[in-house]
Amino acid sequence: MARILIVEDDDEIRELLSETLIRWGHETVLTANGQEGFNQYRNGSFELILSDIRMPIMDGLALLKSIREKDKKIPIVIITAFPTVDSAVESLGLGADHYLVKPVNFDDLKAKVNKCLEKGRIQGKVDQLQRLTVLQWILIPLALAAGYFLANIL
């Protein structure tokens, strides 16, 4: 169904998230810190990213900021065991689509994952329609000019 990047330093939580998402029909790629996650993001194609905040090497907020500098559209869900109003505000302000608290409620996770994936599908269709609109603005005048030219020659 969807390819999802999981960035989580806790082995058990990372595996649990992966097993759950696989059971829901998704493919997962697992990394243990923000730097590994960013490298996977740059080298792969993902429909969604799930990331912890507190991790070694590069934390989830730095990862979020790095990805948003390159890609404003990919859905990102931040998950934390240490929720604060400040981290929630900062995460959402940096462009996270959702902010979940551990232990994760899997019904809530499923709803957020489905919402993010649907948003991504809709955004893909919007992008496609925008490309077609630009193409139409180019091709229609060319076709009219060609028709006018041919009508005057014949």
DRENLUMRO-809714 format. One record per atom (N, C-alpha, C): residue number from 1; x, y, z. Coordinates in pm, 1 decimal, decimal comma. Each point is the difference from the previous one (the first is absolute). Layout:
BEGIN
+-----+----------+----------+----------+
! num !       xx !       yy !       zz !
+-----+----------+----------+----------+
! NUM !        X !        Y !        Z !
...
+-----+----------+----------+----------+
end
This chain:
BEGIN
+-----+----------+----------+----------+
! num !       xx !       yy !       zz !
+-----+----------+----------+----------+
!   1 !     83,2 !   -119,2 !      0,0 !
!   1 !    -83,2 !    119,2 !      0,0 !
!   1 !     87,4 !    125,2 !      0,0 !
!   2 !     69,7 !     29,0 !    109,8 !
!   2 !     85,1 !    119,4 !      6,5 !
!   2 !    135,6 !    -38,1 !     57,5 !
!   3 !    100,7 !     76,0 !    -39,6 !
!   3 !    135,7 !    -18,8 !     52,6 !
!   3 !     21,2 !    105,4 !    108,5 !
!   4 !     27,4 !    -47,4 !    122,7 !
!   4 !      7,3 !     88,5 !    116,4 !
!   4 !    136,7 !    -10,6 !     65,7 !
!   5 !     61,8 !    115,3 !     26,4 !
!   5 !    127,8 !      6,8 !     70,6 !
!   5 !    -27,8 !     18,0 !    148,8 !
!   6 !     56,7 !    -89,8 !     80,9 !
!   6 !    -12,9 !      9,1 !    145,5 !
!   6 !    135,9 !     37,9 !     57,1 !
!   7 !      3,8 !    110,7 !     74,6 !
!   7 !    123,4 !     49,2 !     61,2 !
!   7 !    -22,0 !     -1,8 !    151,7 !
!   8 !     59,0 !    -98,6 !     66,2 !
!   8 !    -25,2 !    -23,2 !    143,2 !
!   8 !    122,0 !    -70,0 !     60,1 !
!   9 !     54,5 !     55,5 !    109,0 !
!   9 !    120,1 !    -57,8 !     59,2 !
!   9 !    -27,9 !   -120,6 !     89,9 !
!  10 !   -119,9 !    -14,8 !     50,4 !
!  10 !    -34,2 !   -113,3 !     85,9 !
!  10 !    -33,7 !   -120,6 !    -87,5 !
!  11 !     82,9 !   -106,4 !     10,6 !
!  11 !    -16,0 !   -117,6 !    -86,0 !
!  11 !   -139,5 !    -61,0 !      9,3 !
!  12 !    -50,8 !    -14,8 !    121,4 !
!  12 !   -130,2 !    -64,2 !     18,3 !
!  12 !   -112,7 !     81,9 !    -61,5 !
!  13 !      2,4 !    129,0 !     21,0 !
!  13 !   -104,8 !     86,1 !    -56,2 !
!  13 !     10,5 !      3,1 !   -152,0 !
!  14 !    123,2 !      9,4 !    -51,0 !
!  14 !     22,0 !      1,9 !   -145,0 !
!  14 !    -57,0 !   -127,4 !    -63,7 !
!  15 !     29,9 !   -114,9 !     60,9 !
!  15 !    -49,7 !   -127,1 !    -53,3 !
!  15 !   -151,5 !    -10,8 !     12,9 !
!  16 !    -54,8 !     45,0 !    111,4 !
!  16 !   -144,3 !     -4,9 !     20,2 !
!  16 !    -73,0 !     86,7 !   -102,6 !
!  17 !     51,5 !    120,4 !    -22,3 !
!  17 !    -59,5 !     86,9 !   -102,4 !
!  17 !      7,6 !    -66,1 !   -137,6 !
!  18 !    115,1 !    -57,5 !    -31,2 !
!  18 !     18,4 !    -64,5 !   -129,4 !
!  18 !    -94,7 !   -118,4 !    -16,8 !
!  19 !     -5,4 !    -86,8 !     98,2 !
!  19 !    -88,8 !   -116,7 !     -8,3 !
!  19 !   -145,6 !     42,2 !    -17,0 !
!  20 !    -39,9 !    102,2 !     71,4 !
!  20 !   -137,8 !     48,9 !     -8,9 !
!  20 !    -29,5 !     53,9 !   -139,8 !
!  21 !     90,3 !     81,9 !    -52,2 !
!  21 !    -20,5 !     58,2 !   -132,7 !
!  21 !      3,3 !   -106,9 !   -108,8 !
!  22 !     85,6 !    -98,9 !     15,3 !
!  22 !      4,2 !   -111,3 !    -96,0 !
!  22 !   -132,1 !    -76,9 !      5,0 !
!  23 !    -50,4 !    -23,4 !    120,1 !
!  23 !   -128,3 !    -69,9 !     15,7 !
!  23 !   -112,6 !     79,3 !    -68,1 !
!  24 !     10,9 !    132,1 !     -2,3 !
!  24 !    -98,8 !     85,1 !    -67,7 !
!  24 !     24,1 !      8,8 !   -150,4 !
!  25 !    102,7 !    -70,4 !    -49,0 !
!  25 !     24,8 !     -6,8 !   -143,3 !
!  25 !    105,0 !     93,9 !    -54,9 !
!  26 !     78,2 !     62,9 !     86,9 !
!  26 !    101,6 !     95,1 !    -45,3 !
!  26 !    139,0 !    -62,8 !     -0,2 !
!  27 !     89,3 !     60,7 !    -73,4 !
!  27 !    141,8 !    -36,4 !      0,3 !
!  27 !     71,2 !     99,3 !     90,5 !
!  28 !     95,9 !    -47,3 !     80,3 !
!  28 !     71,3 !     90,4 !     90,2 !
!  28 !    150,9 !     -7,0 !    -22,3 !
!  29 !     63,6 !    112,5 !     24,8 !
!  29 !    145,6 !     10,6 !      4,7 !
!  29 !     32,0 !     56,2 !    137,6 !
!  30 !     93,2 !    -64,0 !     71,9 !
!  30 !     27,1 !     34,8 !    138,8 !
!  30 !    137,3 !     63,4 !     16,6 !
!  31 !      4,5 !    106,3 !     80,3 !
!  31 !    126,4 !     62,8 !     36,5 !
!  31 !     -3,6 !     35,5 !    148,5 !
!  32 !    120,2 !     12,6 !     59,5 !
!  32 !      9,7 !     16,9 !    145,1 !
!  32 !     29,6 !    142,9 !     45,1 !
!  33 !     22,5 !     92,0 !    -94,2 !
!  33 !     23,5 !    139,6 !     39,3 !
!  33 !    -30,8 !     91,8 !   -117,4 !
!  34 !     -3,9 !    127,9 !     27,8 !
!  34 !    -37,5 !     97,4 !   -101,7 !
!  34 !     94,1 !      4,7 !   -118,6 !
!  35 !    130,0 !    -16,9 !     23,4 !
!  35 !     95,1 !      4,0 !   -111,2 !
!  35 !    -22,5 !   -116,5 !    -95,2 !
!  36 !    -16,9 !   -121,5 !     55,7 !
!  36 !    -30,4 !   -116,0 !    -83,8 !
!  36 !   -132,4 !     21,5 !    -73,0 !
!  37 !    -97,4 !     55,8 !     70,5 !
!  37 !   -129,8 !     27,1 !    -60,8 !
!  37 !     11,1 !     97,3 !   -115,7 !
!  38 !     78,1 !    106,3 !     19,2 !
!  38 !     16,4 !     98,6 !   -106,4 !
!  38 !     69,3 !    -62,2 !   -120,7 !
!  39 !    101,8 !    -84,2 !     24,5 !
!  39 !     68,2 !    -67,6 !   -110,4 !
!  39 !    -95,5 !    -91,0 !    -76,7 !
!  40 !    -83,6 !    -74,6 !     72,2 !
!  40 !    -98,3 !    -86,3 !    -66,0 !
!  40 !   -100,3 !     84,3 !    -79,5 !
!  41 !    -44,3 !    110,0 !     59,4 !
!  41 !    -94,1 !     89,2 !    -68,4 !
!  41 !     59,8 !     49,5 !   -132,0 !
!  42 !    125,5 !     43,0 !      1,7 !
!  42 !     64,6 !     52,0 !   -121,1 !
!  42 !     17,1 !   -106,6 !   -106,1 !
!  43 !     21,8 !   -124,2 !     42,9 !
!  43 !     29,2 !   -108,3 !    -94,8 !
!  43 !   -122,1 !    -82,8 !    -37,8 !
!  44 !   -113,3 !     26,4 !     60,5 !
!  44 !   -117,1 !    -82,3 !    -25,6 !
!  44 !   -120,9 !     82,4 !    -36,8 !
!  45 !   -108,5 !    -70,6 !    -16,6 !
!  45 !   -126,8 !     63,4 !    -31,0 !
!  45 !   -101,5 !    -48,6 !    103,2 !
!  46 !    -55,4 !     93,8 !     75,5 !
!  46 !    -91,7 !    -34,9 !    108,1 !
!  46 !   -127,6 !     81,8 !    -11,6 !
!  47 !   -110,3 !    -61,0 !     44,6 !
!  47 !   -127,5 !     71,2 !      4,2 !
!  47 !    -25,9 !     61,7 !    136,7 !
!  48 !     76,1 !    -43,9 !    102,6 !
!  48 !    -22,7 !     46,8 !    136,1 !
!  48 !    125,6 !    -23,6 !     83,2 !
!  49 !     23,3 !     89,4 !     96,8 !
!  49 !    109,6 !    -16,7 !     95,3 !
!  49 !    -57,2 !      6,9 !    140,7 !
!  50 !     35,9 !    -98,6 !     83,1 !
!  50 !    -31,6 !      0,4 !    143,0 !
!  50 !    131,3 !     18,0 !     73,1 !
!  51 !      8,5 !     99,9 !     88,1 !
!  51 !    126,6 !     25,6 !     68,5 !
!  51 !    -19,7 !     31,0 !    147,3 !
!  52 !     86,0 !    -58,4 !     81,1 !
!  52 !     11,7 !     35,3 !    141,1 !
!  52 !     64,6 !    139,0 !      6,5 !
!  53 !     -7,7 !     63,4 !    116,6 !
!  53 !     69,5 !    128,2 !     17,7 !
!  53 !    137,7 !    -22,3 !     60,6 !
!  54 !      4,7 !    -62,7 !    117,6 !
!  54 !    127,8 !    -16,4 !     71,1 !
!  54 !     75,5 !   -120,9 !    -53,0 !
!  55 !    110,0 !     29,8 !    -72,6 !
!  55 !     85,6 !   -105,0 !    -56,6 !
!  55 !    143,5 !     49,8 !     -1,7 !
!  56 !     94,4 !    -93,5 !     -0,9 !
!  56 !    140,1 !     41,1 !    -10,3 !
!  56 !     34,2 !     48,1 !   -141,7 !
!  57 !    111,9 !     65,6 !    -11,3 !
!  57 !     60,5 !     49,8 !   -124,0 !
!  57 !    -80,1 !    115,3 !    -60,2 !
!  58 !   -123,8 !    -24,3 !    -41,0 !
!  58 !    -87,5 !    106,2 !    -49,7 !
!  58 !   -139,0 !    -27,7 !     55,2 !
!  59 !    -57,9 !     96,4 !     70,9 !
!  59 !   -132,5 !    -23,9 !     58,3 !
!  59 !   -109,3 !     18,5 !   -105,3 !
!  60 !   -121,3 !    -33,8 !     39,1 !
!  60 !   -112,2 !      4,4 !    -93,0 !
!  60 !    -35,1 !    138,7 !    -49,3 !
!  61 !     19,3 !    101,6 !     82,7 !
!  61 !    -30,4 !    136,4 !    -43,9 !
!  61 !    101,3 !     48,2 !   -103,4 !
!  62 !    127,3 !    -36,2 !     18,5 !
!  62 !    102,1 !     34,7 !   -100,3 !
!  62 !    -27,7 !    -74,2 !   -130,8 !
!  63 !    -42,4 !   -125,4 !     11,5 !
!  63 !    -37,5 !    -77,6 !   -118,8 !
!  63 !   -117,4 !     67,1 !    -71,3 !
!  64 !   -101,9 !     34,1 !     75,7 !
!  64 !   -117,6 !     66,1 !    -56,0 !
!  64 !     40,0 !    128,1 !    -73,5 !
!  65 !     81,9 !     81,1 !     63,3 !
!  65 !     43,7 !    126,0 !    -61,0 !
!  65 !     79,5 !    -26,1 !   -128,5 !
!  66 !     90,2 !    -98,9 !      2,8 !
!  66 !     81,2 !    -32,6 !   -118,1 !
!  66 !    -85,8 !    -47,7 !   -116,0 !
!  67 !    -98,1 !    -83,4 !     29,9 !
!  67 !    -87,3 !    -50,0 !   -106,3 !
!  67 !    -86,9 !    112,2 !    -54,7 !
!  68 !    -53,9 !     83,0 !     87,8 !
!  68 !    -88,4 !    108,8 !    -45,2 !
!  68 !     74,1 !    103,2 !    -85,3 !
!  69 !    131,7 !     12,8 !     17,8 !
!  69 !     77,5 !     90,1 !    -85,4 !
!  69 !      1,6 !    -49,5 !   -144,0 !
!  70 !    -14,6 !   -131,5 !    -18,4 !
!  70 !      5,0 !    -59,8 !   -132,9 !
!  70 !   -137,1 !    -39,8 !    -52,8 !
!  71 !    -91,2 !    -31,3 !     89,8 !
!  71 !   -128,5 !    -56,9 !    -40,4 !
!  71 !   -109,0 !     47,6 !     95,7 !
!  72 !    -87,6 !     82,9 !    -49,2 !
!  72 !   -109,2 !     53,4 !     82,9 !
!  72 !   -120,7 !    -93,2 !      2,6 !
!  73 !     -1,9 !    -99,5 !    -87,9 !
!  73 !   -122,0 !    -77,1 !    -19,7 !
!  73 !     -5,2 !   -135,0 !     69,3 !
!  74 !    113,1 !    -66,7 !     17,9 !
!  74 !     -5,6 !   -134,7 !     57,3 !
!  74 !    -57,7 !      5,4 !    141,4 !
!  75 !    -98,9 !    -82,6 !     28,9 !
!  75 !    -58,1 !      0,5 !    134,3 !
!  75 !     99,4 !    -53,8 !    104,1 !
!  76 !      6,7 !     68,8 !    113,0 !
!  76 !     88,5 !    -39,8 !    108,9 !
!  76 !    -79,9 !     -0,8 !    130,0 !
!  77 !      7,0 !   -113,4 !     70,9 !
!  77 !    -64,8 !    -13,8 !    129,7 !
!  77 !    109,8 !     -8,7 !    105,2 !
!  78 !     -6,0 !     86,3 !     97,9 !
!  78 !     95,5 !      0,8 !    110,8 !
!  78 !    -61,1 !    -79,1 !    116,0 !
!  79 !     83,7 !    -88,2 !     58,9 !
!  79 !    -43,3 !    -82,0 !    112,8 !
!  79 !     98,6 !     21,9 !    114,3 !
!  80 !    -51,9 !     22,1 !    121,8 !
!  80 !     89,6 !     24,5 !    112,6 !
!  80 !    -51,7 !    -61,6 !    129,4 !
!  81 !     93,6 !    -40,6 !     83,0 !
!  81 !    -33,6 !    -47,6 !    134,8 !
!  81 !      8,9 !    112,9 !    101,5 !
!  82 !     48,3 !    115,3 !    -45,3 !
!  82 !     19,7 !    115,0 !     88,9 !
!  82 !    -75,9 !    121,0 !    -54,4 !
!  83 !   -132,8 !     -7,1 !      3,5 !
!  83 !    -78,1 !    108,4 !    -60,1 !
!  83 !      2,9 !    127,5 !     84,5 !
!  84 !     16,8 !    109,8 !    -68,9 !
!  84 !    -12,6 !    131,6 !     63,2 !
!  84 !    -74,0 !     89,9 !    -97,9 !
!  85 !    -58,3 !    103,3 !     51,8 !
!  85 !    -66,9 !     95,9 !    -87,3 !
!  85 !    102,3 !     61,1 !    -95,4 !
!  86 !    119,4 !     30,7 !     51,7 !
!  86 !    103,7 !     60,6 !    -83,6 !
!  86 !     40,4 !    -90,5 !   -115,6 !
!  87 !     20,7 !   -130,7 !     27,4 !
!  87 !     41,5 !    -90,7 !   -108,4 !
!  87 !   -112,9 !    -20,6 !   -100,5 !
!  88 !   -123,7 !     -0,9 !     47,0 !
!  88 !   -113,7 !    -13,4 !    -92,1 !
!  88 !     -9,4 !    122,7 !    -90,3 !
!  89 !      9,1 !    117,4 !     59,2 !
!  89 !     -7,5 !    124,3 !    -77,2 !
!  89 !    116,6 !      7,9 !    -98,2 !
!  90 !    119,7 !    -33,4 !     46,5 !
!  90 !    116,3 !      4,9 !    -88,6 !
!  90 !    -12,8 !    -99,6 !   -113,7 !
!  91 !    -42,7 !   -123,1 !     29,8 !
!  91 !    -16,1 !   -103,2 !   -103,3 !
!  91 !    -99,5 !     45,0 !   -107,1 !
!  92 !   -114,0 !     44,4 !     43,7 !
!  92 !   -102,6 !     42,6 !    -95,2 !
!  92 !     43,2 !    126,4 !    -74,2 !
!  93 !     70,9 !     88,9 !     70,6 !
!  93 !     50,7 !    120,8 !    -64,1 !
!  93 !    104,5 !    -28,4 !   -106,0 !
!  94 !     77,3 !   -107,2 !     19,0 !
!  94 !    101,4 !    -38,9 !    -98,9 !
!  94 !    -59,9 !    -78,6 !   -116,2 !
!  95 !   -128,3 !    -35,2 !     12,3 !
!  95 !    -65,8 !    -65,8 !   -113,2 !
!  95 !    -42,3 !   -143,2 !     21,7 !
!  96 !      4,3 !    -49,4 !    124,5 !
!  96 !    -50,7 !   -135,5 !     24,8 !
!  96 !   -150,0 !     -1,6 !    -26,1 !
!  97 !    -48,2 !   -110,1 !    -52,8 !
!  97 !   -143,0 !    -12,3 !    -27,2 !
!  97 !    -76,7 !    -41,3 !    124,9 !
!  98 !     64,8 !    -80,6 !     84,4 !
!  98 !    -64,2 !    -44,8 !    123,9 !
!  98 !    105,2 !    -18,7 !    108,1 !
!  99 !    -45,5 !     -1,1 !    123,5 !
!  99 !     85,2 !    -13,7 !    118,7 !
!  99 !    -68,4 !   -103,7 !     88,5 !
! 100 !     63,8 !   -116,1 !     18,3 !
! 100 !    -56,9 !   -107,4 !     81,3 !
! 100 !     85,4 !    -25,3 !    122,6 !
! 101 !    -64,9 !    -46,8 !    105,6 !
! 101 !     67,7 !    -26,1 !    126,9 !
! 101 !     10,3 !   -150,4 !     23,1 !
! 102 !    119,1 !    -43,0 !     45,2 !
! 102 !     20,0 !   -140,3 !     38,2 !
! 102 !    -53,8 !    -20,7 !    140,9 !
! 103 !    -54,2 !   -114,3 !     32,9 !
! 103 !    -20,3 !   -112,5 !    -90,9 !
! 103 !   -106,7 !     34,0 !   -103,8 !
! 104 !     27,9 !    -40,0 !   -122,1 !
! 104 !    -85,8 !     35,8 !   -111,5 !
! 104 !   -129,9 !    -79,9 !      4,7 !
! 105 !   -109,5 !     70,7 !    -15,8 !
! 105 !   -129,4 !    -64,5 !    -18,3 !
! 105 !     -6,3 !    -39,4 !   -147,5 !
! 106 !     -8,2 !   -131,4 !    -28,0 !
! 106 !     10,6 !    -45,8 !   -138,2 !
! 106 !   -121,3 !     35,7 !    -85,5 !
! 107 !   -115,9 !     18,2 !     61,4 !
! 107 !   -115,0 !     48,8 !    -76,9 !
! 107 !     26,2 !    143,5 !    -45,8 !
! 108 !     56,6 !     80,3 !     89,1 !
! 108 !     33,6 !    137,8 !    -33,8 !
! 108 !    110,0 !      3,1 !   -106,4 !
! 109 !    101,3 !    -85,8 !     16,5 !
! 109 !    108,2 !     -7,1 !    -98,7 !
! 109 !    -55,0 !    -37,0 !   -137,1 !
! 110 !    -86,6 !    -99,7 !     -3,4 !
! 110 !    -56,2 !    -43,4 !   -127,8 !
! 110 !    -77,7 !    114,1 !    -66,4 !
! 111 !    -77,7 !     71,8 !     78,4 !
! 111 !    -76,7 !    113,0 !    -54,2 !
! 111 !     94,1 !    107,0 !    -55,0 !
! 112 !    107,0 !     30,2 !     73,5 !
! 112 !     95,5 !    102,8 !    -44,8 !
! 112 !     73,8 !    -45,2 !   -126,0 !
! 113 !     42,3 !   -126,7 !     -2,3 !
! 113 !     69,6 !    -54,2 !   -117,1 !
! 113 !    -91,2 !      8,7 !   -121,7 !
! 114 !   -123,4 !    -45,6 !     14,0 !
! 114 !    -93,5 !      2,9 !   -112,9 !
! 114 !    -26,7 !    143,1 !    -45,9 !
! 115 !    -14,8 !     91,6 !     94,1 !
! 115 !    -24,1 !    140,9 !    -34,7 !
! 115 !    119,7 !     58,1 !    -76,0 !
! 116 !    120,4 !    -28,6 !     48,5 !
! 116 !    120,5 !     50,2 !    -66,7 !
! 116 !     15,5 !    -58,3 !   -140,3 !
! 117 !    -26,0 !   -128,4 !    -14,5 !
! 117 !     13,7 !    -63,2 !   -131,2 !
! 117 !   -104,4 !     53,0 !    -97,2 !
! 118 !   -121,0 !     23,3 !     48,3 !
! 118 !   -104,4 !     57,0 !    -85,6 !
! 118 !     37,7 !    142,3 !    -41,6 !
! 119 !     54,4 !     77,0 !     94,1 !
! 119 !     45,4 !    135,5 !    -32,2 !
! 119 !    108,0 !     -5,4 !   -108,8 !
! 120 !     91,1 !    -95,6 !     12,8 !
! 120 !    105,9 !    -15,5 !   -100,2 !
! 120 !    -55,0 !    -36,4 !   -136,6 !
! 121 !    -99,5 !    -89,7 !     -3,8 !
! 121 !    -62,0 !    -37,8 !   -127,6 !
! 121 !    -71,0 !    120,1 !    -63,1 !
! 122 !    -70,1 !     75,7 !     80,6 !
! 122 !    -69,6 !    118,1 !    -51,4 !
! 122 !    100,3 !    102,0 !    -51,8 !
! 123 !    108,5 !     21,5 !     74,1 !
! 123 !    102,9 !     94,8 !    -43,3 !
! 123 !     62,5 !    -45,0 !   -131,9 !
! 124 !     20,2 !   -129,9 !    -16,8 !
! 124 !     52,9 !    -52,9 !   -125,1 !
! 124 !    -92,4 !     28,1 !   -117,2 !
! 125 !   -129,9 !    -14,5 !     22,9 !
! 125 !    -96,8 !     29,9 !   -105,7 !
! 125 !     -3,3 !    148,7 !    -31,9 !
! 126 !      9,2 !     83,8 !    101,5 !
! 126 !      4,2 !    145,1 !    -21,4 !
! 126 !    123,1 !     37,3 !    -83,3 !
! 127 !    114,8 !    -56,6 !     36,4 !
! 127 !    122,8 !     28,1 !    -74,9 !
! 127 !    -13,7 !    -42,4 !   -146,4 !
! 128 !    -60,6 !   -116,9 !    -21,3 !
! 128 !    -19,9 !    -50,2 !   -136,0 !
! 128 !    -92,3 !     92,4 !    -79,3 !
! 129 !   -107,9 !     44,3 !     61,1 !
! 129 !    -92,4 !     91,4 !    -67,7 !
! 129 !     66,1 !    134,5 !    -30,7 !
! 130 !     85,5 !     47,4 !     90,8 !
! 130 !     70,2 !    126,1 !    -26,4 !
! 130 !     93,8 !    -14,6 !   -119,0 !
! 131 !     68,2 !   -114,3 !    -10,3 !
! 131 !     88,1 !    -22,6 !   -116,0 !
! 131 !    -81,0 !     -5,7 !   -128,8 !
! 132 !   -116,4 !    -66,4 !      4,1 !
! 132 !    -85,2 !     -7,7 !   -118,8 !
! 132 !    -52,5 !    137,7 !    -40,0 !
! 133 !    -33,2 !     81,8 !     96,2 !
! 133 !    -50,2 !    134,5 !    -28,3 !
! 133 !    107,7 !     82,4 !    -69,9 !
! 134 !    121,8 !     -7,4 !     48,4 !
! 134 !    110,8 !     72,6 !    -63,7 !
! 134 !     19,3 !    -49,8 !   -142,5 !
! 135 !     -6,0 !   -131,6 !    -17,6 !
! 135 !     15,4 !    -57,9 !   -133,2 !
! 135 !   -111,5 !     48,2 !    -93,6 !
! 136 !   -121,6 !      7,7 !     50,3 !
! 136 !   -111,0 !     49,0 !    -81,9 !
! 136 !     20,6 !    145,2 !    -41,5 !
! 137 !     52,4 !     82,3 !     90,8 !
! 137 !     24,5 !    140,3 !    -33,1 !
! 137 !    104,6 !     13,8 !   -110,5 !
! 138 !     84,7 !    -98,9 !    -11,3 !
! 138 !    102,4 !      3,0 !   -104,9 !
! 138 !    -54,5 !    -57,9 !   -129,9 !
! 139 !    -67,2 !   -115,3 !      8,8 !
! 139 !    -42,2 !    -70,7 !   -120,6 !
! 139 !   -118,8 !     63,4 !    -71,6 !
! 140 !    -95,4 !     54,6 !     72,0 !
! 140 !   -119,2 !     56,9 !    -65,1 !
! 140 !     36,2 !    116,9 !    -91,9 !
! 141 !     80,0 !     96,9 !     44,8 !
! 141 !     37,6 !    107,4 !    -93,4 !
! 141 !     80,1 !    -51,1 !   -120,1 !
! 142 !     84,9 !   -100,2 !     22,5 !
! 142 !     75,6 !    -56,2 !   -112,5 !
! 142 !    -93,5 !    -66,1 !   -100,6 !
! 143 !    -98,6 !    -74,0 !     49,1 !
! 143 !    -95,5 !    -65,0 !    -89,4 !
! 143 !    -82,0 !    103,7 !    -77,3 !
! 144 !    -42,5 !    105,7 !     68,8 !
! 144 !    -75,8 !    105,7 !    -68,0 !
! 144 !     85,2 !     69,5 !   -105,7 !
! 145 !    124,4 !     26,7 !     32,5 !
! 145 !     89,8 !     65,3 !    -95,7 !
! 145 !     25,1 !    -90,5 !   -119,8 !
! 146 !     19,6 !   -127,4 !     24,5 !
! 146 !     22,0 !    -95,0 !   -109,6 !
! 146 !   -124,5 !     -8,7 !    -87,8 !
! 147 !   -117,5 !     -4,5 !     61,4 !
! 147 !   -124,8 !     -4,0 !    -76,4 !
! 147 !    -18,4 !    124,2 !    -84,7 !
! 148 !     27,6 !    115,4 !     56,6 !
! 148 !     -9,9 !    126,9 !    -72,4 !
! 148 !     97,5 !      2,5 !   -118,9 !
! 149 !    122,9 !    -44,9 !     27,6 !
! 149 !    103,2 !     -3,3 !   -103,9 !
! 149 !    -42,6 !    -93,6 !   -113,5 !
! 150 !    -47,8 !   -119,6 !     31,7 !
! 150 !    -42,3 !    -96,2 !   -101,8 !
! 150 !   -121,8 !     49,7 !    -77,3 !
! 151 !    -91,6 !     65,3 !     69,2 !
! 151 !   -119,7 !     51,9 !    -66,7 !
! 151 !     37,5 !    108,7 !   -102,0 !
! 152 !     98,9 !     79,2 !     29,7 !
! 152 !     41,5 !    107,6 !    -90,8 !
! 152 !     82,5 !    -52,5 !   -117,0 !
! 153 !     67,8 !   -111,4 !     17,6 !
! 153 !     80,3 !    -57,8 !   -107,2 !
! 153 !    -90,4 !    -71,1 !   -100,3 !
! 154 !    -98,8 !    -70,3 !     48,6 !
! 154 !    -86,7 !    -78,0 !    -88,0 !
! 154 !   -101,6 !     90,8 !    -58,0 !
+-----+----------+----------+----------+
end
